[in-house]
Amino acid sequence: MSDYTMRPLRPDETRAAADLFRVALHVPPVKDEDWPYAERMYQPGRTLGAFDTELIGTARSFDAELTVPGGRRVPFAAVTGVGVRSDRTRRGVLSQLMRTQLADAAERGFPLAALYASEGPIYGRFGYGIATRALNHRIDPRRAVLRPEVPSGGEVELLSGDAALERLPEVYAALPHYRPGMMTRPVHWWAGFERHWRRAETPLAAIVHNGPDGPDGFATYSVQRQSWRDPSTMDVTNLYAASDEAFAGLWRYLLSVDLVDTIQAEDRPLDEPTSLLFTDPRVCEVTAVTDDLWLRLADVPAALAARTYEGEPVVLEVTDPVLEGNSGRYRVGPDGVERTSDPAELRLGVDALAMLYFGGWPASALVAAGRVQVAEASAVTRAEGLFATRPSAWCGTHF
Ligand SMILES: CC(C)(COP(=O)(O)OP(=O)(O)OC[C@H]1O[C@@H](n2cnc3c(N)ncnc32)[C@H](O)[C@@H]1OP(=O)(O)O)[C@@H](O)C(=O)NCCC(=O)NCCS
């Protein structure tokens, strides 16, 4: 069957969508006792369903803000919960869900959409590109000796039970967005965290670093071991540090926890100096470089105008096969962004533009890979300068 309809789901239909999504990811449907938490992850009006005789596909989003280079917080659709029933795949259901969702985001005035991808080949065709990347680290805490010049850090407080659920949202909300790519965490995100916190088989712990003006960093972690005699692994799942003292203080604490044989810290910023904390930098290995945030410019002129640029202007010719109104030529520079009829200097798809947007890839790399076509050679260096960001962009908030 290839005929189907698509519409926003009513609140009483979201559990079916949650189950469909989870089964598509090969994980069990939501348990009754988990549903009160999972239900709150669904922002009303933001879950799409595709139906033939019954629900066959779904995608949802929640509203949040993403910090773009220059510091502005821009509304974006945080896309998640995407799944199509395995007996209805490869007949265009996702394509229609994506088109509808993107058009809706642009219409509501959201310049950006973003997601974390389960697989690399899915989202590029809809104009998403890998905008930020991240590192996974493995640290041997028994060999890890901190260099003498590492800051001493402030007081680190261990939060347990409900205290963590009460404190962490306000600690995160008060942290400055010290990297482009950081996002706000609305209640729909924290509902997922609460579910994990309360229901995870291995208990989670949370620590907060207190600086001179209050909390300036936090981390969460869990420690897994099969049995008493087996080696144990600490998974650090969140680590935000708005100051050097907080970064050092949180690591001092994590390294000091007893009965830990390995520390894994996933999805860390590319330029975070973790290995430089140690007398032997090799105690901190990079085990993977992963894609972090996939970005989509839903409203290209608004998104381009939201961030700042340094250097000489460049004329980009952007092609957007999904939201065709975005296609056209744009002059991008420190004085602003405008549509132009001047000749194109660089030509690129809206997916490659997303890869430039946070400075996640230098323009020359995208040229080398054939993702950007060059009409004027000097424009490559100009684009590289315009889109560059320091520190490197990173989101780190999974959704
Ligand atoms: C990924 C998924 C949603 C795709 O749904 P779908 O309805 O089959 O997608 P479509 O039919 O609209 O596919 C559109 C195009 O993308 C391609 N595509 C879709 N999913 C793909 C995948 N996982 N790998 C490679 N190509 C894929 C299709 O082949 C098709 O290409 P074509 O236009 O050249 O024919 C579905 O396979 C699924 O539910 N997967 C498991 C759950 C999952 O990974 N969800 C994403 C969470 S981020």
The ligand as an SDF file (V2000), in Angstrom:
LIG
                    3D

 48 50  0  0  0  0  0  0  0  0999 V2000
   15.1630    5.9420    8.5900 C   0  0  0  0  0  0  0  0  0  0  0  0
   13.6780    5.7130    8.2880 C   0  0  0  0  0  0  0  0  0  0  0  0
   12.8660    6.6740    9.1290 C   0  0  0  0  0  0  0  0  0  0  0  0
   13.4690    5.9750    6.7800 C   0  0  0  0  0  0  0  0  0  0  0  0
   12.0850    5.9580    6.4840 O   0  0  0  0  0  0  0  0  0  0  0  0
   11.5400    5.6450    5.0030 P   0  0  0  0  0  0  0  0  0  0  0  0
   10.0860    5.9570    5.0170 O   0  0  0  0  0  0  0  0  0  0  0  0
   11.9720    4.3140    4.5790 O   0  0  0  0  0  0  0  0  0  0  0  0
   12.3170    6.7350    4.1430 O   0  0  0  0  0  0  0  0  0  0  0  0
   11.9290    7.1640    2.6630 P   0  0  0  0  0  0  0  0  0  0  0  0
   11.2120    6.0640    1.9800 O   0  0  0  0  0  0  0  0  0  0  0  0
   11.2370    8.4880    2.6940 O   0  0  0  0  0  0  0  0  0  0  0  0
   13.3780    7.3180    2.0560 O   0  0  0  0  0  0  0  0  0  0  0  0
   13.7960    8.4190    1.3160 C   0  0  0  0  0  0  0  0  0  0  0  0
   15.1530    8.1130    0.7110 C   0  0  0  0  0  0  0  0  0  0  0  0
   16.1050    7.9440    1.7740 O   0  0  0  0  0  0  0  0  0  0  0  0
   16.7350    6.6690    1.6560 C   0  0  0  0  0  0  0  0  0  0  0  0
   16.9010    6.1410    3.0130 N   0  0  0  0  0  0  0  0  0  0  0  0
   15.9720    6.1760    3.9810 C   0  0  0  0  0  0  0  0  0  0  0  0
   16.4760    5.6070    5.0910 N   0  0  0  0  0  0  0  0  0  0  0  0
   17.7330    5.2220    4.8060 C   0  0  0  0  0  0  0  0  0  0  0  0
   18.7470    4.5640    5.5510 C   0  0  0  0  0  0  0  0  0  0  0  0
   18.5460    4.2110    6.8300 N   0  0  0  0  0  0  0  0  0  0  0  0
   19.9230    4.3130    4.9380 N   0  0  0  0  0  0  0  0  0  0  0  0
   20.1090    4.6720    3.6580 C   0  0  0  0  0  0  0  0  0  0  0  0
   19.1760    5.2930    2.8950 N   0  0  0  0  0  0  0  0  0  0  0  0
   17.9920    5.5610    3.4700 C   0  0  0  0  0  0  0  0  0  0  0  0
   15.7700    5.8330    0.8490 C   0  0  0  0  0  0  0  0  0  0  0  0
   16.4030    4.7600    0.2050 O   0  0  0  0  0  0  0  0  0  0  0  0
   15.1910    6.8380   -0.1020 C   0  0  0  0  0  0  0  0  0  0  0  0
   16.0990    7.0370   -1.1800 O   0  0  0  0  0  0  0  0  0  0  0  0
   15.6020    7.3610   -2.6560 P   0  0  0  0  0  0  0  0  0  0  0  0
   14.7900    8.6420   -2.5510 O   0  0  0  0  0  0  0  0  0  0  0  0
   16.8740    7.5310   -3.4200 O   0  0  0  0  0  0  0  0  0  0  0  0
   14.7770    6.1880   -3.0560 O   0  0  0  0  0  0  0  0  0  0  0  0
   13.2390    4.2620    8.5820 C   0  0  0  0  0  0  0  0  0  0  0  0
   14.0410    3.3850    7.8210 O   0  0  0  0  0  0  0  0  0  0  0  0
   13.3600    3.8860   10.0510 C   0  0  0  0  0  0  0  0  0  0  0  0
   12.4030    4.0340   10.7910 O   0  0  0  0  0  0  0  0  0  0  0  0
   14.5590    3.4220   10.4890 N   0  0  0  0  0  0  0  0  0  0  0  0
   14.7530    2.9400   11.8430 C   0  0  0  0  0  0  0  0  0  0  0  0
   14.6200    4.0390   12.8800 C   0  0  0  0  0  0  0  0  0  0  0  0
   15.5830    5.1720   12.6540 C   0  0  0  0  0  0  0  0  0  0  0  0
   16.7670    4.9890   12.3600 O   0  0  0  0  0  0  0  0  0  0  0  0
   15.0620    6.3870   12.8120 N   0  0  0  0  0  0  0  0  0  0  0  0
   15.8390    7.5960   12.6640 C   0  0  0  0  0  0  0  0  0  0  0  0
   16.1840    8.0910   14.0190 C   0  0  0  0  0  0  0  0  0  0  0  0
   17.2750    9.5050   13.9270 S   0  0  0  0  0  0  0  0  0  0  0  0
  1  2  1  0
  2  3  1  0
  2  4  1  0
  2 36  1  0
  4  5  1  0
  5  6  1  0
  6  7  2  0
  6  8  1  0
  6  9  1  0
  9 10  1  0
 10 11  2  0
 10 12  1  0
 10 13  1  0
 13 14  1  0
 14 15  1  0
 15 16  1  0
 15 30  1  0
 16 17  1  0
 17 18  1  0
 17 28  1  0
 18 19  1  0
 18 27  1  0
 19 20  2  0
 20 21  1  0
 21 22  1  0
 21 27  2  0
 22 23  1  0
 22 24  2  0
 24 25  1  0
 25 26  2  0
 26 27  1  0
 28 29  1  0
 28 30  1  0
 30 31  1  0
 31 32  1  0
 32 33  2  0
 32 34  1  0
 32 35  1  0
 36 37  1  0
 36 38  1  0
 38 39  2  0
 38 40  1  0
 40 41  1  0
 41 42  1  0
 42 43  1  0
 43 44  2  0
 43 45  1  0
 45 46  1  0
 46 47  1  0
 47 48  1  0
M  END
$$$$
